[in-house]
Amino acid sequence: MKLAILLLFLVISQLATSNGMDVHLLRPFSGVGDHPITGVSCTSWRFAVETNNLRGWLTVPSTCEKYVGNYMIGGYYRQDSAIVVSEAIKYAKALNSSGDSNNIWIFDIDETTLSNLPYYAQHGFGVEPYNATSFNAWVGKSMAPALPESLKLYEKLLSLGIKIIFLTGRSEDSREATSWNLKRVGYHTWEKLILRGAGDKSSAVVYKSAEREKLVKKGYKIVGNIGDQWSDILGSPEGNRTFKLPDPMYYLS
Amino acid sequence: MKLAILLLFLVISQLATSNGMDVHLLRPFSGVGDHPITGVSCTSWRFAVETNNLRGWLTVPSTCEKYVGNYMIGGYYRQDSAIVVSEAIKYAKALNSSGDSNNIWIFDIDETTLSNLPYYAQHGFGVEPYNATSFNAWVGKSMAPALPESLKLYEKLLSLGIKIIFLTGRSEDSREATSWNLKRVGYHTWEKLILRGAGDKSSAVVYKSAEREKLVKKGYKIVGNIGDQWSDILGSPEGNRTFKLPDPMYYLS
């Protein structure tokens, strides 16, 4: 029976794709695993994550590994990002910002500006617990590609005269690797690149809110703020408008 | 070809359902309509709405009517609600709240406590512009069913000794119809039922934040706050923890 279903699915998805229809298979969550409730699909889990209903989770449920992998690698991650950036660009254009040199837009880096998908594809798309040593080795290679929709937003903001602030939870000792990575994939200029100080053990939301407060005190006006984590875009001062890019692979508080 | 695909889809979804798999058909967005961008699916539109990226929209794009209808009427709306309520109940239990008589949980009403799906199913699931006369006539009938997951949360909170505040954008002149509707579908008690005063033209977020401020000044502690709109759960004081139920049918600022 399962083989028949698989066969039918392969046939239909081939036909469907060639006719422009998307058929998206959900793997229902069986109840095995550490987080979602019995009988709830991975799509519902992802909805709960992206809407800030599910918080503080450490790993993607193991039964959702393929789901998250398909989402990230297939077209849906790009589409979800595209609609966010489309709104951000519409908003930015409507600001009529040119001439006001204090206007800034804050970008997080990981999964907002740069993509660590090559790393996460080797590490279960978030199913494996975070390994700092391994991740920092990846950061040090400066090989993360640009997120294409974010690069589009970045370029549009520069053309509108809005200054770019990169504000990241990456540590200060990765400044060189991070700068080089940004530049080699197209993020050629910025007003500031703010990284976390070595001794800073505060949560992401506390650290980033404090840095945004410093920027406001310096006279900048945060016209936009984009990130993949809720901790990137919550916490006063958030900025005049925030945008949340998708990220079902990990959660940072 | 399309008939063959439909037939195959019907067969596979029957087989899939009987084997516990969910197959969810996305209708790619063709570019016709007033809101989403060309080539972006209705699922991306829905996620952009639910994550507060898309704001101030007046109607569901016409090309997403069937998508939203299927979502609301099929199992996905219920699943997405279930995972939110599961988290809310887990959070509420962990509060160890019994004995503290000032703890309150705020519930919005429409699409949070009561379901207006019978009305919206007759009005394009949000594709039609809002018609106050027609909607108020529906409200006056007191026929809205309870949202089953929300009722579950309500009952759990009462058992934990947490008081219930209903805070709604419905106007004061619908108090009787609203009270009767709540009671007849199982919401048998509450600490307060707050409706919008006749002359109040403020936005939902301003009105609800102000009412929550009054509650805090009266000595209540908002341990939880649940709504289907971002305007239900944003604006200080939001409460110790907020939860957002799904609602791809309409947007209230």
Interface residues (C-beta under 8 A of the other chain):
Chain A: M1 K2 A4 I5 L8 F9 V11 I12 L15 A16 N19 G20 M21 D22 V23 H24 L25 L26 R27 P28 P36 I37 G39 V40 S41 T43 S44 W45 F47 A48 E50 T51 N52 N53 L54 Y76 Q79 D80 A82 I83 V84 S86 E87 T242 F243 K244 P246
Chain B: M1 K2 A4 I5 L8 F9 V11 I12 L15 A16 N19 G20 M21 D22 V23 H24 L25 L26 R27 P28 P36 I37 G39 V40 S41 T43 S44 W45 F47 A48 E50 T51 N52 N53 L54 Y76 Q79 D80 A82 I83 V84 S86 E87 T242 F243 K244 P246
